[in-house]
Amino acid sequence: MNKEYYLENEEFVIDDYDLKKTFSSFLPGLAGKKGIPLWAFYVNRGQGLCSFGVENKDNPILEFSPAVTAYQNVGRVGFRTFVKLQGEVYEFFGTKRSQSTQRKMYIKRDKFKVSEKNEELGLQVTVTYFGLPNDSLAAIMRKVEIKDLTGTTRNIELIDGLSQILPFGTPNTLFKEMSNLLRSWMDVYNLENDVPFFKMRSTTSDSAEVGTLDKGNFYLSFANEQVIRPIVDGELVFGHDTSMTTPVSFQENTIDELKSKQQITANKIPVGFTPVTLELNASDTFVLRTIIGHVNNVDQLNSKVSEMVSSQYFDAKENESALVINELVQEVDCKTSNPVFDQYIKQNYLDNILRGGYPLLFEGDKGNHVYHVFSRKHGDLERDYNFFNVAPEYFSQGNGNFRDVCQNRRVDSLFNPKIGDYNVKLFASLIQLDGYNPLGVNGSTFQLHDRVDVKSLVEQNFDNKHDVMEDILSKKFTPGTIINTMSNEGITSSRDDMTLLSEVLKHSEQNIEASFGEGFWVDHWTYILDLVESHLAVHPDTKKAFLFDNYDYKYYSSPVTVLPRDEKTVLSKEGKVRRYGSLLHNDEEKVERLAMDIDGSNWAVDGKGEVIKTNLFTKLFTLAFNKFCTLDPEGIGIEMESDKPGWNDAMNGLPGLFGSGVSETVELLRLLKFLRNACEFNGSMQLPPEFVDYIFRVNTVLNTGCIGYQYWDEISSIREDYRMAVRFNVKSNSERLNVSDVMALIRQMVTKLELGLDKAKSLSNGVLPTFLHYEVTEYEEIFENGKPKIGHYKLPLVKAKAFKLHVLPAFLEAPARHLKVSDDAQSNLLDYKNIKSTEIYDAELGQFKTSECLDDMSLEIGRARAFTKGWLERESNFLHMNYKYLLGLLKAGLYEQYFKEIGTNLVCFMDPEVYGRSILENSSFIAPTCNPDPNTHGQGFVARLSGSTVEMLHMWTMMMFGHQPFVVEDERLKLNLKPALPADFFDENDEVSFTFMGKTRVTYVNPSRLNTYEGFAVSEYTLEYSDGRVLSLEAIYGEHAEAIRAGEVTKLIVEMN
């Protein structure tokens, strides 16, 4: 650790935080199941908190600004604390500070605080922030503690608060561009009740329909259990200093004089400052508590004031805020010899929830409904490009992208086995008949089954206002909709919330809510097999039924069509052949014929308009077959033929250059090998006749043995014919094939992919390439009515007749993925050594980067080439891919190499002074030594919500219990713990303990201090059941293994030899 960065009582402390490297982070925005979340971002400048609001960026209370702007402005447009002693005003946490001033930042999972100790003034000020949990309104809770250090009694005047409070109805983007105009609508209400209510007088759009606003933002401040009327007119504080740098008016007037002045509440951007005159006794502490938030209406606000103006209420909520978070992260509680590592895992678990959601279980008529709460799209001060959404309701859920959510739920089954196949079914169902998928994955909704008597259900479960609840339950709803409506309408029930929701939801069908978004990425499908494998790691005894028995998997249908080659291969203005405009967006004929919801979920149907369904094996086979039919002209990579690249979004130009991804070929090989192994069950598939014809035609070409351009051209034509055949619907879904019918085909596909990967490796310096692109060396123009045919991209269309292959510099992605499919230990070790000999490895930092140098590449490959070296996706240590590579080392059994590399590559083991922020929190990327600014080398940028969290959690599960915790042996379930722990991870008692699957406390006792990956021999297992029974066993089979999986065993002690 470091003397200025250290862990203290689970708080990460940074001394003189405002002099250190800048960073941004955020409060978790997690208000408990029965709370209204808000988003809140902070930086290590000023008083920290620099932006907060509800739902999304367009509902700010304090303006949302990108990180670079926040660092500049938080000291002025943010929280301020002015203290007047003996007629002189001093601003705590301001830019002026003496050498004796000591400032600290304390970061916890649920809150943060800043403190300033000023010996010259004899005062210490501590400011604490946290979100209000489990209440009917959304709010930031702020506590200011002013402590005397002199041992004498003094009279102090204090003005503390916020230099900007935006009225509700102020769109963030418009405010940045037209704040002078928008102030015309602004007003402050309810000041006569000492709790101002801020809202626009009406909606601000320039349209014929003008709406009124009931919702608003508020500011409530109190001390000694008394409300203090705040100042909302900034001129009373700053006077003529419109820069809000110096509180001129406060310098010139006493607090009482300021209070007597008239406040102008209209036509100004309001502020919220609490004026206090106090006598601070020797060594005493004065506490000012402020609550700033959002309510549905002013009546709700006024009705809550008496409850909120209570130090007991405030402090209880502070404790509850911590409890809400701690209850979640207990599921990965562990104790090793390294407490920083232990806390790091908890932070990763929390941040993983914030991107993937936390599963709640409700009883359904066909098994449990799984409902994920607390998730949102990753948007923050450094990800200023993303429009996040956090639903301001109970049981809150937000929006997300397919790749992000699918990845971050990878380990759900390993922590909560009862979620079953929910995640697999969700994401597999979103795969279309053409193998692509929508981008947007939104929170799920529910609908009552048609057979349900809504009136009777409401009367049985709700005490009053039955008509209101009948209206809610007669359409799509969420658990939050029900509980929110009850709270807002004063509706009661004799049942508690969870029991009530279970009673309603067991009569309901859960809807998958998704939307096309903006394109089809080439890699999204690759994460579905991870979900399948995680499920089977816990439920290996259900494999056949899981793959073949459940015919409830649908095919998503987007209002978009992937165009054939002849409609997207164009001649650019520079005379180069490119692939642009690959998608027909808003396919009007398709949308009209199928009456599609452009922004909602649509499902593939048959000729009768019935939604077609099949089993999981069929979905995985159709996915694999579609991807196999998009191999590039050399049979090496998967073509980027639908406008978007793969995981590395910044290679956005490659689709236009006939780019392809080898990473996706690796994943396809992995999927096909899985399907090949699953053929042992001899199940059956249910397919549309169009797909059966697709299989037959491709198989015919495969058997001809043709290769190169001819093979690519013929397969591409067959694929395009198939897509056209299923563009609107399929004839039926009645064709049945046994898996034995496609076994030979699967073997052929595996062989072709293995040959392609061998060819790929021969093209490079021993490192499997990640990206290829093809130069068109021969083409023919397409004519229409004797003239060059112009496509929808407004460029002439051509047909490519010959290609030249180009290999891009080495990237880390394909090698990282390849470690998951290769079982050749010597080859894997050689690949690892080869990686370390390239520019991918930053020897000075001991870290892996995304790629080698891209200087010789054209700007056409994408924004990665235009980015600064060592920044974002360009040649940086992009933590997600770095961790994916580390996980690959672990999966490949390269244990010595893995434990060597985590010493410099896991954030928790880095020097925080170099990393520049809490080493309990991940970043998206770390600037390597190729970055032109040496001050950034080793520094982390873009906070927390990264795919790295799930990679770390996956590594943690493999370290703690192995990749397959349950197996079937002699037709019985067996617990199969295979930890990969080095000797120095065991504590002073020779123990490592952790929570297994959210319920069971497992303790490994290792008196010999062995590396468990070099030999894990157990002398005895001791099980303690929840009913108090204690058993000692040599191995755990059958009912005892099932009891552990069901969470019925509270403790398991594993004695190693």
N, C-alpha and C positions, 0 to 999 in steps of 0.2 A: 504494500500500500504506500502511502505518502503522508508526510506530516501535515500537509494542507488539504488532503483528500482522505477521508477515513470513514469506516463503518462504526457507528456508536449506537447501541440499543436499537438495531434494525433501521436506523436512520443513516443515510449517506450524507456526510457533512463536507462542505467545501468552505474553507476559510478564505476571506476576502474574495468572495465569489465574483464580485463586479470588476475585479482586476484580471480575472482569468479569461481563457479562450471563451468566446461566446457560444452558447448553445440554447436550443429551445426544447421544451417538452410540454407536457399537458397533465392535467388532472384526469382521472380515469373516465369521467363522464358516466359513472355507474352509480345509480341512485337506489339500488336494491329492487326487488321485484315490485314492490308497491311504492315506487318513487318516480319522480319526473326528472330525468337527467338533463343536464345542460353541458355544453362543451366549454372548456376553459383552457387557455394556453398560457404558458409562462416562459420567461427568459431569465438569464442570470445577469440582468441589469435592472437598475431601479429597485422597485419593490416586487419585481417578478411578474405578477399577473398582468398580461398585456392585452388580452382579448377574451371575451366570453359572450355566450348567447344561448339561444335555444334552437333546436332542430337542425339548422344549417347556417351557412355563412350569411344568408339574407335575413336572418333574425338576430342581429347582434345587439348586445346591450353595451358593450365596449367594442368599437370597430375592429373587425378582423383585418389584420395586416400581415403581409409576408414577413418572414424572419428578418430579412435585412432592414426592413422598415421598422419593425418592432424594436430591434436593437437600438435604433436611432431615437425613437419617439417615446418609449415606455417611461422614460424619466419625466416627460412633460404630459403626454396623453396617457395617463395611467393613474395609479394610486399615489397619493402624496401625503406626507405628514409634516406639518409646520408647527414648530414649538416656539413660543415667545417667552423668553426669560429676561427679566429686567429690561424690557423694551426692545430687545434684539430678537430677530426671527432667525431660526435655524431650520433647514430642511433635512430631516433624517432621510438617509438613503439617496441623497442628492449627489450631484457630480462633484461638489466641493467637499473635501474631507481632509482632516488633519492626519499627521502620521500616527497619532495615538488612537485613531478610530479603528475599531475592530468590527468587521462584518462577516456574517456567516449565513450560509444557506443550508437548510436541513430538508432532505428529500425522503419521503416515505411513499409507500404504494398508494395511499389514499389521500395524502395531503403534502403540502410543503410549507415551510416557514422561512422567514429571513429575520435576521437580528442585527442591530447596530449597537455597539457599546462605545459611548463617547465619554471618555474620562474628563475632558475639559468641561463639558456641561454637567457631568455627574449623573448622566441618564443612560439607561439601556432601553431600547425599543425593540420589541419582538412582534412580528406580524405573522399570523397563521391563516392559511386558506384551506378550505375543503368544500366539497359539494354536499348539499343538503340531501340526506338519504330518507327514503320511506316516508314521504309527505306528499301533500296534494298540490304542491307548487315546486317550481324549479328555482334554485337559488345557490349563489356563492355565499359561503359563511366566512366572515373575516373578523379575526380577533386581534386587537392591538393592545399590547401590554407595555405600559411605561413604568419602569422601575427606577426608584431613586438609588443612587450609588454614593451619596455624600453623607448620609446619616443626619441630614438636617431637613427641616420642613420648609417647603418653598411654594410660592404661588406661580402657577403656570397657565398660560393660555395656549389652547391647542385647536388647530383646524386640521382635520383628517378626513380623507375621502378620495373621490374619484373625479378627475377633471373632464370626463365626458360620460354622459349617460344618454344613449340614443333612444328616443321614444319608439315603442313598438310600431312596426309598419314602415321602418326606414330600411330599404334594401341596401345591403352593404356596397354593392358595385355602384349603384346610383349615387350613394352618399360620397364615394370617392370622386365621382365625376361632377356631381351637381349639388354639393352640400349647401351651397348658398341658396339655391332654389328650394331644396327640401326643408330648410328651416321655416319656410312659410307655413308648413302644415304642423309644425311642432308645438306641443303645449304640455304643460305640467298641471295635473289635477291633484286634488285631495291634500294639498299642502296645509289646509286648515286643520286636518287631522294629524299633522306632523309626520305623515308617511306619504311622500309624493308618489304619484302614479303618472308614468310617462307614456304618452301615445300620440300618434298622428291623429289629426281631427277626422281624416277620411283616407281612403285609398288614394294613391298618387298617380296611377296610370292615366294616360291621356286618352280616355275612352268615354263613350256615352254613358256607360254604367258606372256609377260612383257608389262605393260601399262605405259603410261605417265600421269602426273597429271597437270591439269591447275589450279585447285582451290588451294587456299593458305590462310595462316593466316598473319595478318599484325599488325604493331605497328606504330601509328602516335601520335606525341606529339607536342604541340605548346604552346606558351605563347606570349602575346602581338601581336596576329594575325600572328606570324611567326613560320613556321615549324622548329623544332630543330632536327638535325640528331642525332639519338640515338646510344648508344654503344650496339653492338650485340655480342661482344666477351667478355665473362665474365672475362677473364684474365686481361683485362684492368682495371677492378674494383677491383677484389679480389687478383690478383697477384698469389703468391704461395699458398694462403690459399684455397685449393680445397674443404674445408668444407663449403666455402662461409659464414663463420661466421664474419670475419673481412675484410673490404675493404682495404687490404694492399696497393694495387697500388694507390688507391685514397689518402691514407695517405701520400704516398711518392711523389705524383705528383699533380700539379695544373690541373685544368680542361683543360686549354689550352694545357698543355703538353699531357694529355690523348687524346685530340682530334687529336693531330698531330701523334699519334702512328698508325701503321697499324693494321687494324682489320682482323682477320682470320675468314672468314665466312663459311668455309667448314669443315666437319669432326669434328664438335663440337656441343654440345647441346647449342643452342643459348640462349641469354638473351635479355632483352630490357630495357636499362637504359637511361634516359634523363639527360645529363650533362648541368648544367646551372651556369653561373656566374651572380650574380645580386647585385644591390645596393638596399637594403631595407630601404626605408625612414621611418622616425619616425611615428609609429602607422599605417603604411601602411600594405597592404596585397598583397602579390605576388600570382598569380594564375597560376598553371600549369595544362593544360588539356591534357588528354591522351585517345586515342581511340584504343582499341585492339580488333581485331575481325577476321572475315572470309569473303572472297570474292570469286566469281566464277573464276576470272582471274586477272592478274596484270593490264590489261588495264582498267578493271572496277575500280580497286583501284585508279589508277592514274587520272582517269576522275573525281573521287569524291573528291580528295584532296582539291581542291580550295573551294569547298562548305563546307567541314568539318572543315577546318582551320579557324574557326570563332567562337568567344565567343558567338555571337548572336545565331548561329546555335546550339551550344552545350547547352546553357542555355534554348533555346526553346524546345529542345528535353528532357531536364530534367523536364520541366513543362508538356510536352506532356506525358511523362512516367507516371506521377502522374495522369493525366487526364484519360488516358486509363483505369487505375485500378479503379479510383473513379467513373467513369461512370458505371462500372459494379456493384460495391458494393452499389451504391445508391438504388438498388432494394430492399435492406434490411435495408435501413436507418431507425433508430428509435431513439426516444428521451425518455428516462426514467429518473428516479432520479439518475441513476448510469452511468456516462459516460464511465467507463471501460467496463461495460456490453455492451453498445451500440457499442463500437469499436470492442469488441470481436465478436459480431455477424457479423460484416463486414468482419473480418479476416476469420471467418469460411466459409462465403459465397465465398470468393476468393479461399480459399484452396479446397473447395468442387468443384469449377469449374475446378481447376487444375487436379482433378482426374476424374470427370465425364464429363467435357466439358461445354461449353456455347452454347445454341441453337440459331443459326441464321435461319431465315425463308426466303425461296425463293418460288416463285409461281411455282406450278406444274400443270399438266393437270388433276390430280385427287386430288387437294388440295395442301396444302403447303408441300414443301420439308423442312425437318428439318436437319440442318447440324451443328454438334457440333464442335466447335473450342476450342483450348487452352488446351486440355486434354493430359495426358501422364500417363504411368505406374509409380507408386510410387517407385522411386529409388533415393537414396541420400547417403550421407556419412555414415549414420547409417544403411540404408537399402542397404548395399553394395552388397547384393546378387541379387538384381533385375536389369535387363538390360532394362533401360528406353529408350524411343525413342521420340524425339520432332522434328517433320518434319521441316526442314529448308526451309520453303516456306511460301508464303502469305496464309492467312486463314489456319494457321497451325493446324494440329491435330496429336495426337500420339496414341500409342498402349495402351491397357488396358486389365485387366482380367474381365471376365464375372461378378463375384460377386462384384468387386469394382465399376465398371461402373454402373451396374444395381442398386446397393444401392445408389450411389451418385447422381443418377438422380431421386431418389424417389420424391423429392419435386419440380421438374421442372414445373409440371403443376400448382403448387400453386404460382409460380412466373411469369409464362408465359402461360396463358390458351390457347394461339393460337397454341401451339405445338400439341394439339389434342392427338391422340392415338399413335403417332410415337414411343415413348419409349416402350409402351406395345407391339406393333406389332414387334418391333425389337427383344426384348428378348423372347417373346412368340414364335416367329418363330424359334428361335435358339434351342428350345426344340425338341429333336429327337422323333422318334416313340417309343423308349424305355424309354423315360422320362429323359434322360441325356442331356448334353449340352457341346459345346466346351468351352475351357478355354479362348482362345484369342479372344478379340473383337477389331478389328482394325477400323480405320477411314473409313467411307463409301466412295464409288466411284459412278460415274454416267456413263451412256451410253445413247447415243441418241437412240430414238425409231427407229425401222427398217424403218418406213414410212417416216422418216425425210430426206429431201434432204440436205446433209451436205454442198455441194458446195453453195447452195442458202442461207443456214443459215449463213455461214461464210461471204459471200458477203454482207449480210444485216447488219452484226454486227461489222465487222472488216474492217479497212481502207486499209491495206496493208499486204503483205506476206500471202496471202490467202492459199498458199500451205502448209505453216507451221501449220496454224490453222486447216486446213482440216485433216492433219495427227494427230494432237492432239485429235480432236473430233471424229475421226474414231475408237477410242479404248476407254478403260476405262480412265476417267479423274476425277480430283477434281477441285473445284473452285480455289484452290491454283495453280494447274497446269496451268490453263488458264492465271491467272494474272501474275504468274511467267514467263511464256513463253513470254507474251507481254512485260514485263519489260526487259527480257534478249535479246529479238530479236528486240526491238524497234518497236513493233506493236502498233498501236493506234486504238481508237474507238471513235465515236462521243458520245457514252453513258458513263455515270459514271460507276464505277465498279459494284455496287450493281444492277443497272438496266441492265447492260450487262449480268451479271451472271443470273439474273432472266429470261432474254430472252432466254438464252441457256438452263437453267435447266428446264424451263417449257416444253421443248421438249424432256426431258430426263427421264430415269428411274433410281431410286436410288438403288444401290446395297449394300446389307449387306455383310460386309467383316469380316470373322471370321476364326479361325483355331483351330484344335483339341487341340493343346498344349501338355499336359503331363498326363492327367488323368481326371476322372470323380468324382468330389466332390459330397458329399451326400447332401449338403445344398444349392447349387447355385439357384435352382428353387424357394426357399422359398421367394425370394425378388420380384418375379413377381407380386404377389398379392398386395404388397405395391404400385407398379406402377398403378395397376388397381384401387385401392382405392383412390389414389391421383387424378387420372383422374375423378372418379365419385364424388369426393368431390367438384369439380368445374363444372362438367357437369352431374349432376344427371338426367337432363331431357332427356339425350340421352342414358340411360342405356340399353334399349332393343336393339336399333340399334347397339350400341357398342358391345354387346355380340353376337348378332345373325345375323346381316345384312351384315357384311363385310367378304366376303369369300376370303380374300387375305393373310391368315396366312399359312406359309409353315412349313415344318418339316426339320430341319437340318439333315445332314447325315455325320457322321465322318468316316474316313478310318480305323476305329478301331471297334472291336467287343468285347462285354462283354461275357466272356466265361461261360459255364454252370458249376455247382458245381463240376461235376466229372472231370473237367479239371483244377480246381484251388484249390481243397482241397488236401493238400499234407502232407506227413510225413517228418518232419524236421530231420536233422542229429542228433538231440538230442532225437528223438523218439516222438516228440509232433506233434499233428495234427494242422496244420495252413492253412490259406487261403492266398496263395501267387500267384502272377502272374495272376491276375484276368482278364487282358485285352490281347487280341490278337492285338498287335500294328502292324500298317501297314498290315492290312488284305489283303494280296496280291491278293487273288481271287476276293475279293470285289472291290479293287482298279482297277484291270484289267478289270473286267466285266463291271464296270460302268464308266471307263475312268475318275476316280476321280482325282482332284487336291489335292495332299497330304497336301499342305501348304495353300490352299485357301478354299473358300466356296463351299460346295456341298449340294444338296437338294434331299430329298426323292422323288422317281419317281414311276409311275405305270408301268404296263407291257409294255406300249407303249413308255416308256421313258419320259412321260410328268410329270412335277413337280406337285405334289398333293398339293391342298390348301383346307382350311376349315375356319370356323369362330372361334372367340375367345372362346366361350363357349366350343366348341369341344376340342380346344387345352388345355384348363384348365381341362376339364374332363379326357382327355387321360393322362395328366400329373398326376392328382390325382389318377387315377386308377392304373397307373404304380407304383406309390410310395406305394399305399396300398398293392400291390402285392409283396413288398419287406419288409414287416413286419418281424421281427425276430421270432425265434421259440416260444417265449412266447407271441407274439402279442403286444409287448410294444414299441420297438424302430424300426426305419427304418435302415435296414441293410447297413453296409458299404461294399458292395459286389463288388465294382469296383475300389479297390486299394487306394482310397483317403478318408480321414475323412470329417468332416464338417467345420464349421467356424474356429474352433481351429485347424489350420494346424499342430500344434506341437503335436497333438495326432496321429501322422502319423502311429504308430504301431497298432492302434486298428483294422484297416481292416484285418490285419493278424491274429488277435485274435478273429475273428468272432464278431467284435464290432458292436454296433448299437447306434443310436442317438435318444434320447427322444425329443430333441428340434425339430427335423424334424417331429416327430409324432404330436407335438403341432401345427406346421405349416400346416401339412396335415389336421388336424381337422379344423383349421381355413379356409382352402381352401374349404373343403367339405361343411362346413356350408354356405360359400358364394354361392357355387353352388346350395345348397338346397334352399336358399332364392331366387336365380335367376330363379328357376323353375316356379315361379309365372307367367312368361311371356309365358310359353308354346311354346318356340321356337323349332327349330330342329337342329340336328347334322348331319354332313356328314362325314362318316367314311370308312376306308378300310374294306373289308369283314373279313380280318384276325383279326382286332380288335373287330369286332362284335362277332366272334367266341371266342375270348379271354374273352370278357365280359360274354358270355353264360356259358363257362366252369367254370369260377371263381364263378359265381352266383350259379351254381349247387353245388359246394363244400360248399359255405356259407350256403346254405339251408339244408345241411346234418347235420349241427351242430357240426361237428368234430372240435377238438381243439388241441393245443399243437403241438408235433412233426408231427403228422399225417397231420394236417391242413397245417403246414409250408411246409412239403415235397410235398404235392399235389399241393399247390399253386405255389411253386417254379418250379415244373415240367411244369405246364401250362405256367408259365412266360417264361421259357426257350424254350418251343415249339414255343410260339409266336415270341420270338426274332429270332429264326432260320427261321421262316416263312417270316419275313420282313427284313432279313439280307441284301438282295440285292435290293428288290423292293416289292411293294404290287401289287396285281392283278389289283385293281382299287381303286377308292375313291368314289364309287357310292352308298354305303349303307346309308340310311337315317333312323335316329331314332328320335322320338319326346322326349323331355326332360321328359315327363310323363312316357316314357318307362324305364327310369333309376332312377326315383324318389325313388322308394322303395329300389333300390340298394344303392343309396346315403345314405338313412336313415340307412340301415344296416351297411354301412361302418362307419358312424358317431358313431353308438352305439358301434361297436367293438373297435374303437379308444378310446372312453370315458372309456370303461372297462379297456383297456390297461393302460391308464393314472392313473386310480384309483389303479390298481395293482402296477404301478411304485411308486406311492406315499407311498403305504403301505410297500415298501421295504426299505424306508429311514427314517430319523429322522424328518419327517415332511417337508423336502425340496425335491421337485421334482428332481429326479436324472437326470443328463444330459447324462451320458455315461454308457453303459452296455457292457459286453463282455461275450462270451460263451466258456466254456471249453468242449471239446469233450470228453465224458466219455466212448463212445463205437463207434467203427468204424470197417469197413471191408476193406481189401485191394482190389484193382482192378488189375486184371491180364490180360495180353495179351500174347497169345502164351505160356501160362504156366509160365510166368515170371511176376514179379511186373511191372505194366505199369508206365513208366517214362514220366512225363508231360513236357511241354515246359519250365517249371521253373527248369528242371533237377533234380526233386525230385519225389519219388514214389507217385502215386495218390491213394487216399482212398475215401471212402464214409462215411460221418458222420452218425451215427445211434442214438446217444443220446447226450444231452447237459446238462451242469450244469451252471446256471446263476450266474454271478458275477456283483455286483454293485460297480462302482467306487465312491470315495469320492465326495461330493457335489460340483458342479460347478454353476456359476451364470447364465449360458446361458439359460437352460431350464426354470428356474423361470422367467427370463426376458421376454422370448417369451410367457410364459403362461399367463402373465398379459394382453396380447392382446386378449385372447380368453375367459377369465373368466369374467363373469359379476356378480359374487358373491362377494359383497363388504366385507362381514365379513371374507370370506375365503381368499380374497386377503390381507386383513389387517393381518390376522394370518400368512400367508406365509411371509409377510414382516418382522414380528417380529421373525419368525423362522430363516430367513436369517441372521438377525442381531445377533442372538444368536450363530451362527456358526463361524468357523474360516474364512469364506468368508468375514466377516466384520472386517476391521482393526480398532479397537476401538480407538487406539492412534491417527491415522490420520483422523478417521471418514470417511473412504472410503471403497468401495466395491472391492474385489479382484476377480480374475477369478475362484478361487477354494479354497477348504480346502487343508490341507497338503497332499502331495503326497508321503511322505517318505516311506510308506509301500507298494507302488506300484512297480511292476516290471519295469525294464528299457524297457521292450518290448512294453509298451503302447505308446512309442514315445519319441521324443526329449524333450518334456515338462518335462519328469521325469529326464532327464540328465542335463537340464539347472540348473543353480544356482537358489536357492529359491528366489522368489521375483524378477525374471528377465525374460524379454520377456513374453511368455505366461504362465510361471509357477508361479502360486500363486501371480501374480502381479495385480496392478490396471490397467488392460488393458482398456484404456479409451473408446474404441468403445463399449465394452460390458457393462462397467459401465454406459455409457450414454444410451445404449439400455435399461438397467434396470430402469434408471431414467425416460426415456420416457414411459416405461411400467407403472410406478407409476402414471404418469400424465394421461395416457389413462384409467387406472383403476379408476380414480377419487379419488386417495389418495393424495389430494392436500396438506394437512398439512404435510404429510410425505415427499412429493416431495420438498416443499419449505424449509423444515428443512434440507434435504440431500444436496440440491444444494449449501448450504453454505460452505460445505467442499469438495464437489465432482466436482463442475464446476471450471474449471481452472481459470477463471477470478476472482474468489473469493478466490483463494489461496494466501499464502504468497510467493511472488516471490523469496525471499531469500532462501526459502526451495525448491520451484519448480525449481529454478536454471536457468530460462530463462524467456522470455517475457510471461506474463500471458494473452496476447492476442492470443497466439499461442498454439494449442493443441500439445500433444505428443502422441505417440502410447501407451506408458505405463508409469506408475509412480511406482517407487520402494517402496514397503511397508516395514513395520517394521520387517517382517520375513527375509528380505535380510541380509546376514551376515555382510555387510558393513554399519554401522550406518550412515556414511557420505552421503549415497545415499537415505536415507529414505525421502520420499516425493518429490524426484527429478524426473523430467520428462525426458524421453529418446525417441529418434527417432522422428524427427520433422514432424509435421503438416499433411502430406498426409495420413490421417487415416479415417476410416469410422465414427469416432466420429463427424466429421464435419456435416454429413447429419443428424445424430441423434440430434445434437444441433439445427440445422436449423428446424428440425421437431418439437422439443420442443418449439422453438421460435414461429413457426406458431400456435401451440396449445395455447401458452400463449397469443398471440396477437389476434387470431380470432377463435380458436377452430378447431375441427377435421373435421367439415362439414360446410364450409362457405356458401354453397348454398344447398338448399333443394327444393323439389317440394311439394307444399302445395296447395290443391284445384286446382290441374292441372296447377298451375302457378309457375314459378321460384321465389324463395324468398331468399333474403340475410339473412344469419343466423349466425351473429357474436356472438360467445360465448367465450369471452376472459377469460383466467384463470390468473389473475394478483393480487398479494397481494397489500394491500394498500400502502406499503412503496416503491413500484415501481413508484408511481405517483410523479411528480416533484412538485416544489414549487407553480406551478399554478394549481395543482390538475389535471394534464394532463399526458397522455402517447400518443405519436403519432408514427406512423410508415407508411412505404410504403406498400400498399396492392396490391399484384399481379403485382408489378413492375410499377404501374401507379398512383394509387389513394392514396392521403395522408389522412389517417384516424387519427382522434384525439378523444380519449375518454376523456370526462370531468367528473370528479368524485369528486364533492364538498363534499360529505359525507365521502370520504376516506374509501370506503367499499372494502373488498376483493371481486373481481368480481366473483370468483368461488362459493361464498356463496349466490349469488343472483344478477343476471344481469338484471336490469329493466331499460329500456330506455324511457325517456320522449319525446325525439325528435331527428330525424335525419335531418341534413341539408346537402343537396347535392349541389355542385358547378360543373356544367358541363364545358367542355372545351370551349364551345361557349359562356360562361358567364352566362348562366341561373342558378338561385339559387332556390331550392325547399326545403320546410320543410315537412317532412312526419312522421307519427307515426310508419310506417313499410314500408319495401321496397320490392315490388313485381313486377312481370312482366317486363315491358320495362325498368324500372329503375334498377332492379336487373341485367337485361341483359346488360344495358349500363355500369354498374360498371364492370361486367365481361369482357366487350369489351374494357375497359380502357378509356371510354368516360367521366368519372367523375373524375375530378382532385382533389377535396377535399370532404371529408365526415366527418362531425362533429357529434359525438354521445354523446348526453347529457344524463347522467345517473341520475336516481332519487336519 
